[in-house]
Amino acid sequence: MCGIVGYVGPRAAVDVVMDGLRRLEYRGYDSAGVAIVAQGQVALAKKAGKIANLDKALAEQPLPTDGLGIGHTRWATHGAPNDVNAHPHLSADGRVALVHNGIIENFVQLRSELAADGITMTSETDTEVVAHLLGQAVAAGSGLGDAMRAVCLRLAGAFTLVAVDTDAPDLVVAARRNSPLVVGVGEGENFLASDVAAFLQHTREAIELGQDQVVEIRSDSVLVTTFDGKPAQVRPYHVDWDLSAAEKDGYDWFMRKEIYEQPKAVFDTLLGRRDSRGALILDEIRISEAELRLVDKIIVIACGTSFYAGLVAKYAIEHWTRIPCEVELASEFRYRDPIVGPTTLVVTISQSGETADTLMAIRHAREQRAKVLAICNTNGSTIPRESDAVIYTHAGPEVGVASTKGFLTQLVACYLLGLYLAQVRGSKFGDEITAIMEELEHIPAALELLLDDMQPVLDLAAEFAAEPSVLFLGRHVGYPVALEGALKLKELAYIHAEGFAAGELKHGPIALIENGLPVFVVVPPQGRDMLHDKVVSNIQEIRARGARTVVLAEEDDHEVDAVADVLIRLPKVSTLLQPLVATVPLQIFACELATRKGHDVDQPRNLAKSVTVE
């Protein structure tokens, strides 16, 4: 949510900033703007809508080519998405320009104080309040860095702030609390951004910023302090992927490219997870084996697609470890007074590592002395840094807002966690763990074969493009797959879609079945107790009431032939691992159906890639 870029150096800042904003478009936004400091003034351009609108404005009225600037893509919270509310915002005297990601929770009080000082707001945003506060501080004689530190101590909420001052034409100052910000360190130039993708074409050297820190960048220096002005410890790191990983490579959508990258993403996430003896080893497990053996409850907290990965994790972890496992929506977790203590392991799943609801939830868990393990795709992001342990998924950059390879690699990480706990606690024999790992290591090849045969799914999407509603059914781990399939269709195609546990059909949802209604059904592998036969019976029930059944079943399951209007064959895998293959056709279906409807698949309406406000 919201893209932020700052630059100081010898290049034309407007070019650097605009290029960075384009690379952050995937985060979701509804307006864009840029400010350049030149000749003692702020030159400003901002427009509602896509960056193309801002490009047009800049073509008609170019900004100066000086080397200090900031830019922003906004996802509206306070105030409508229009030109006036777009960032950057200026102080009353025009001296300070500011961009902001997040929410200032006490802005009403601060706005009243500013009004009492005779300052009139020109926008509806909470951001403008901060611009005026900074303007007052520098007008009173503070440097921009001191002004930022003082103002931040007055703010409540989650925010990244980046500001420039016409009296400091070689300085960009930024602050962060509960919102992403990273420094890019170049040669004779430095960068600020909400995501490293914004500056990767210039440098791969970065510095992660901690909580409640202020950074001052000049072309030849980077200074990081706490909000109270003390020197801060920082961690430099090298970004090990380049911009080619974020290009479309001939695909029409980043999402489609990322779907077809899933075999490699799964392979990379499994790579190096076993030592020479075959024992599991994980990334940064800073929780001792003795502590893990004392765990008597696991709580998985996540949002959206990551929550569905957590639902799958529950099945696997409980089956392999016999530890009770709960799955919670992060946005609800801390508000229901959860029972959490020193023997609770809280597992948090977040692709970005910056999800605000999830971050607040883990902080609450740690206050209750629980151990926290993060599953995350973004090295150096806030959630892994604030956790006791982390399993990194190695999906590479995921640009499409609707998660695909992020979800599959989260599933893999959940399986790895379950097996690691089973190893540590001795709840499974070593040869059992090895057998499951070997099956996981064959999944990339199975995905390759599956992706080679998706033309029937593309044809199906074309056929169903005008349908107003689609339902998804599953049992056991197929239920979270059904939920994820429905979510993808809602996100991308903007049509009614629901996922149900197939066993719940007779308790109400079967009333939705009508003639011609498309219903996707995920069939468990044969031999899983009686679930396979029960789901086949469910298919017969809905088909008898006129539903058009699209059945996902393993390749040698012929019992479903007679009840499937459309049959999608899946590679044969064990039950717990089936989500890794069953999800893929549903991703492709949603992507293609949205394409057929003429929607922007990579940037669906009203959505942001990373939700960094509660």
ABEGO torsion letter per residue (X at the ends): XEBBBBBBEABBAAAAAAAAAAAAAAAEBABBBBBBBBGGBBBBBBBBEBAAAAAAAAAABBBBABABBBBBBBBBABEBBBAAABOBBBBAAGABBBBBBEBBAAAAAAAAAAAAAGBBBABABAAAAAAAAAAAAAAAGBBAAAAAAAAAAABBEBBBBBBBBAABAABBBBBBBGBBBBBBBBBGBBBBBABAAAAAAABABBBBBBBGBBBBBBAABBBBBBAAGBBBBBBBBBBABBAAAABAGGBABAAAAAAAAAAAAAAAAABGABBAAGBBBBBBBABBAAAAAABABBBBBBBEAAAAAAAAAAAAAAAAAGBBBBBBBAAAAAAAGBBBBAABBBBBBBAAGABAAAAAAAAAAAAAGBBBBBBBABBGBAAAAABABBBBBBAEBBABABBBAAAAAAAAAAAAAAAAAAAAAGABBAAAAAAAAAAAAAAAAAAAAAAAAAAAAAAAAAAAAABABBBBBBBEAAAAAAAAAAAAAAAAAGBBBBBBBAAAAAAGAAAABBBGBBBBBBBBBBGBEAAAAAAAAAAAAAAAAGBBBBBBBBAABAAAAAABABBBBBBBBBAAAAAAAAAAAAAAAAAAAAAAAGBBAABBBGBBABBABX
